[in-house]
């Protein structure tokens, strides 16, 4: 998830450098949403911890 956020961030930065403000805005919004989802999933994963399987 964070990988895709980084990809969209780079796309947004390149689009912004090329003067494509609309594309840059959309890409940065997508990157922000994916980053938040990734952080939420990380917090859930850490909070649950690792429990051994029940046999």
N, CA, C and O atoms as a MOPAC input file, in Angstrom:
PM7 MOZYME 1SCF
protein

 N      0.83700 1    -1.18500 1     0.00000 1
 C      0.00000 1     0.00000 1     0.00000 1
 C      0.88400 1     1.25200 1     0.00000 1
 O      0.65300 1     2.19000 1    -0.76300 1
 N      1.88600 1     1.24800 1     0.86000 1
 C      2.76500 1     2.41300 1     0.91000 1
 C      3.59400 1     2.54500 1    -0.36600 1
 O      3.99200 1     3.64900 1    -0.74000 1
 N      3.85300 1     1.42300 1    -1.03100 1
 C      4.56700 1     1.46400 1    -2.30900 1
 C      3.76500 1     2.25900 1    -3.33700 1
 O      4.31200 1     3.10800 1    -4.04100 1
 N      2.47000 1     1.97700 1    -3.41800 1
 C      1.62700 1     2.69600 1    -4.36900 1
 C      1.48900 1     4.16700 1    -3.99700 1
 O      1.39500 1     5.02400 1    -4.87600 1
 N      1.47700 1     4.46100 1    -2.71500 1
 C      1.43700 1     5.85600 1    -2.29200 1
 C      2.69200 1     6.57700 1    -2.76500 1
 O      2.62400 1     7.71900 1    -3.21900 1
 N      3.83700 1     5.90900 1    -2.65800 1
 C      5.08800 1     6.51100 1    -3.11900 1
 C      5.08200 1     6.69400 1    -4.63200 1
 O      5.57000 1     7.70700 1    -5.13400 1
 N      4.53800 1     5.73000 1    -5.35800 1
 C      4.46200 1     5.84600 1    -6.82000 1
 C      3.59900 1     7.03800 1    -7.21900 1
 O      3.98600 1     7.82300 1    -8.08500 1
 N      2.42900 1     7.17800 1    -6.59000 1
 C      1.56200 1     8.30600 1    -6.92600 1
 C      2.18200 1     9.63600 1    -6.49800 1
 O      1.96900 1    10.65600 1    -7.15400 1
 N      2.93900 1     9.63300 1    -5.41500 1
 C      3.63200 1    10.84900 1    -4.99900 1
 C      4.65400 1    11.27000 1    -6.05000 1
 O      4.74900 1    12.45000 1    -6.38900 1
 N      5.40900 1    10.31900 1    -6.55800 1
 C      6.40400 1    10.62900 1    -7.59100 1
 C      5.72200 1    11.09600 1    -8.86800 1
 O      6.18800 1    12.03600 1    -9.51200 1
 N      4.61300 1    10.44200 1    -9.24200 1
 C      3.85700 1    10.87900 1   -10.42300 1
 C      3.37400 1    12.31000 1   -10.23200 1
 O      3.44400 1    13.12600 1   -11.15100 1
 N      2.88500 1    12.60800 1    -9.03500 1
 C      2.41900 1    13.96800 1    -8.75800 1
 C      3.54000 1    14.99400 1    -8.82600 1
 O      3.35000 1    16.09300 1    -9.34800 1
 N      4.70100 1    14.64000 1    -8.30200 1
 C      5.84100 1    15.56300 1    -8.34800 1
 C      6.31600 1    15.80200 1    -9.77600 1
 O      6.62500 1    16.93400 1   -10.14800 1
 N      6.37500 1    14.74400 1   -10.57400 1
 C      6.79400 1    14.89300 1   -11.97200 1
 C      5.76100 1    15.70500 1   -12.74800 1
 O      6.11600 1    16.58000 1   -13.53800 1
 N      4.48800 1    15.41300 1   -12.52000 1
 C      3.43800 1    16.16400 1   -13.21400 1
 C      3.46800 1    17.63200 1   -12.80000 1
 O      3.26300 1    18.51400 1   -13.63400 1
 N      3.71800 1    17.89800 1   -11.53200 1
 C      3.82000 1    19.28200 1   -11.08100 1
 C      5.00400 1    19.99900 1   -11.70300 1
 O      4.91200 1    21.17600 1   -12.05300 1
 N      6.12100 1    19.28800 1   -11.84200 1
 C      7.29900 1    19.89000 1   -12.46200 1
 C      7.07200 1    20.18400 1   -13.94100 1
 O      7.64700 1    21.12100 1   -14.49400 1
 N      6.22900 1    19.37400 1   -14.57300 1
 C      5.93900 1    19.58500 1   -15.99300 1
 C      4.80100 1    20.57900 1   -16.22000 1
 O      4.47100 1    20.89300 1   -17.36400 1
 N      4.20400 1    21.07100 1   -15.14600 1
 C      3.15600 1    22.07000 1   -15.27500 1
 C      1.76300 1    21.49500 1   -15.43100 1
 O      0.84400 1    22.21700 1   -15.81900 1
 N      1.58400 1    20.23500 1   -15.14400 1
 C      0.26700 1    19.59900 1   -15.24400 1
 C     -0.39100 1    19.63000 1   -13.87300 1
 O     -0.38300 1    18.63600 1   -13.14800 1
 N     -0.95300 1    20.76500 1   -13.53000 1
 C     -1.46900 1    20.98000 1   -12.17600 1
 C     -2.62100 1    20.04300 1   -11.83600 1
 O     -2.70600 1    19.56700 1   -10.70400 1
 N     -3.49100 1    19.77400 1   -12.76700 1
 C     -4.63400 1    18.89900 1   -12.50000 1
 C     -4.20500 1    17.47800 1   -12.20200 1
 O     -4.69000 1    16.86000 1   -11.25400 1
 N     -3.30000 1    16.96200 1   -13.01000 1
 C     -2.79600 1    15.60600 1   -12.81000 1
 C     -2.02800 1    15.52600 1   -11.49700 1
 O     -2.14500 1    14.54600 1   -10.76200 1
 N     -1.24400 1    16.55600 1   -11.20300 1
 C     -0.47100 1    16.57300 1    -9.96800 1
 C     -1.38600 1    16.58700 1    -8.74500 1
 O     -1.10300 1    15.91800 1    -7.75100 1
 N     -2.47000 1    17.33700 1    -8.81200 1
 C     -3.39900 1    17.41100 1    -7.68900 1
 C     -4.08500 1    16.07900 1    -7.44600 1
 O     -4.21000 1    15.64100 1    -6.30200 1
 N     -4.52800 1    15.43500 1    -8.51000 1
 C     -5.20000 1    14.14400 1    -8.37700 1
 C     -4.22500 1    13.09600 1    -7.85300 1
 O     -4.56900 1    12.32400 1    -6.95800 1
 N     -3.02200 1    13.06000 1    -8.39700 1
 C     -2.03000 1    12.07100 1    -7.97500 1
 C     -1.63900 1    12.28000 1    -6.51200 1
 O     -1.44300 1    11.31000 1    -5.78000 1
 N     -1.52400 1    13.52500 1    -6.08500 1
 C     -1.15400 1    13.76900 1    -4.69700 1
 C     -2.29200 1    13.40000 1    -3.74400 1
 O     -2.03900 1    12.93800 1    -2.63200 1
 N     -3.53600 1    13.59800 1    -4.16500 1
 C     -4.66800 1    13.18700 1    -3.32800 1
 C     -4.73200 1    11.66300 1    -3.20500 1
 O     -4.98000 1    11.13400 1    -2.12200 1
 N     -4.50900 1    10.97000 1    -4.30700 1
 C     -4.49900 1     9.50900 1    -4.26200 1
 C     -3.36600 1     9.02100 1    -3.37400 1
 O     -3.54800 1     8.09400 1    -2.58600 1
 N     -2.19400 1     9.64300 1    -3.49900 1
 C     -1.04900 1     9.25900 1    -2.67100 1
 C     -1.36500 1     9.46700 1    -1.19600 1
 O     -1.01400 1     8.62900 1    -0.36600 1
 N     -2.01900 1    10.56800 1    -0.86200 1
 C     -2.35100 1    10.86000 1     0.53800 1
 C     -3.32900 1     9.82700 1     1.10100 1
 O     -3.16000 1     9.35700 1     2.22500 1
 N     -4.34600 1     9.47900 1     0.32200 1
 C     -5.32900 1     8.49100 1     0.77400 1
 C     -4.67500 1     7.12500 1     0.96200 1
 O     -4.91700 1     6.45700 1     1.96700 1
 N     -3.84800 1     6.70600 1     0.00500 1
 C     -3.16700 1     5.42100 1     0.12700 1
 C     -2.21200 1     5.41400 1     1.30900 1
 O     -2.07900 1     4.39700 1     1.99000 1
 N     -1.55000 1     6.53000 1     1.56000 1
 C     -0.65200 1     6.62800 1     2.70900 1
 C     -1.43300 1     6.46400 1     4.00900 1
 O     -1.00000 1     5.73200 1     4.90000 1
 N     -2.56700 1     7.12800 1     4.12900 1
 C     -3.37600 1     7.00400 1     5.33900 1
 C     -3.89200 1     5.58300 1     5.53100 1
 O     -3.87400 1     5.06400 1     6.64700 1
 N     -4.35000 1     4.95000 1     4.45600 1
 C     -4.82200 1     3.57000 1     4.55800 1
 C     -3.67800 1     2.65100 1     4.97900 1
 O     -3.87000 1     1.75400 1     5.80000 1
 N     -2.49600 1     2.86800 1     4.42200 1
 C     -1.33900 1     2.06300 1     4.79200 1
 C     -0.96400 1     2.23200 1     6.24600 1
 O     -0.64000 1     1.25200 1     6.91600 1
 N     -1.00200 1     3.45200 1     6.75100 1
 C     -0.67200 1     3.70200 1     8.15800 1
 C     -1.72500 1     3.06600 1     9.06500 1
 O     -1.37900 1     2.48900 1    10.09600 1
 N     -2.99900 1     3.16200 1     8.69900 1
 C     -4.06200 1     2.55000 1     9.50300 1
 C     -3.88100 1     1.03200 1     9.54700 1
 O     -4.01300 1     0.42300 1    10.60900 1
 N     -3.58200 1     0.42300 1     8.40400 1
 C     -3.35800 1    -1.02200 1     8.37700 1
 C     -2.12800 1    -1.40800 1     9.19200 1
 O     -2.12700 1    -2.44800 1     9.85100 1
 N     -1.08700 1    -0.59100 1     9.15500 1
 C      0.10900 1    -0.84800 1     9.95800 1
 C     -0.20900 1    -0.80000 1    11.45000 1
 O      0.23700 1    -1.66200 1    12.20700 1
 N     -0.96800 1     0.19200 1    11.87000 1
 C     -1.33900 1     0.30900 1    13.28700 1
 C     -2.18500 1    -0.89100 1    13.71500 1
 O     -1.98500 1    -1.43000 1    14.80400 1
 N     -3.11800 1    -1.31100 1    12.87800 1
 C     -3.94200 1    -2.48100 1    13.20300 1
 C     -3.06900 1    -3.72500 1    13.31600 1
 O     -3.24500 1    -4.53000 1    14.23100 1
 N     -2.13800 1    -3.88200 1    12.39800 1
 C     -1.25200 1    -5.04500 1    12.42300 1
 C     -0.39900 1    -5.06500 1    13.68800 1
 O     -0.24700 1    -6.11000 1    14.31900 1
 N      0.14900 1    -3.92800 1    14.05300 1
 C      0.98700 1    -3.85100 1    15.24700 1
 C      0.15000 1    -4.05500 1    16.50900 1
 O      0.60600 1    -4.70000 1    17.45300 1
 N     -1.05600 1    -3.51700 1    16.53600 1
 C     -1.90900 1    -3.63500 1    17.71900 1
 C     -2.35900 1    -5.08100 1    17.94800 1
 O     -2.46500 1    -5.52600 1    19.09100 1
 N     -2.61800 1    -5.80100 1    16.87800 1
 C     -3.05100 1    -7.19000 1    17.01500 1
 C     -1.92100 1    -8.09000 1    17.46000 1
 O     -2.14500 1    -9.06700 1    18.17400 1
 N     -0.71000 1    -7.76900 1    17.04400 1
 C      0.42400 1    -8.59700 1    17.41500 1
 C      0.39700 1    -9.92700 1    16.68900 1
 O     -0.44000 1   -10.16300 1    15.81800 1
 N      1.31100 1   -10.77700 1    17.05700 1
 C      1.38200 1   -12.10200 1    16.44000 1
 C      1.04500 1   -13.14700 1    17.48500 1
 O      1.73000 1   -13.27600 1    18.49900 1
 N     -0.00400 1   -13.88000 1    17.22600 1
 C     -0.38800 1   -14.95400 1    18.13800 1
 C     -0.16200 1   -16.28100 1    17.43900 1
 O     -0.45800 1   -16.40800 1    16.25100 1
 N      0.35300 1   -17.26500 1    18.14400 1
 C      0.57600 1   -18.56500 1    17.52300 1
 C     -0.75000 1   -19.23400 1    17.17500 1
 O     -1.74500 1   -19.02300 1    17.86800 1
 N     -0.77800 1   -20.02800 1    16.12300 1
 C     -2.03100 1   -20.69700 1    15.74300 1
 C     -2.45300 1   -21.70600 1    16.81700 1
 O     -1.62300 1   -22.33700 1    17.47100 1
 N     -3.75800 1   -21.83100 1    16.96800 1
 C     -4.31800 1   -22.76300 1    17.95600 1
 C     -4.41300 1   -24.13200 1    17.30700 1
 O     -4.98700 1   -24.26900 1    16.22700 1
 N     -3.85500 1   -25.14500 1    17.95600 1
 C     -3.88600 1   -26.50700 1    17.39800 1
 C     -4.99100 1   -27.31700 1    18.00200 1
 O     -5.16400 1   -28.48400 1    17.65000 1

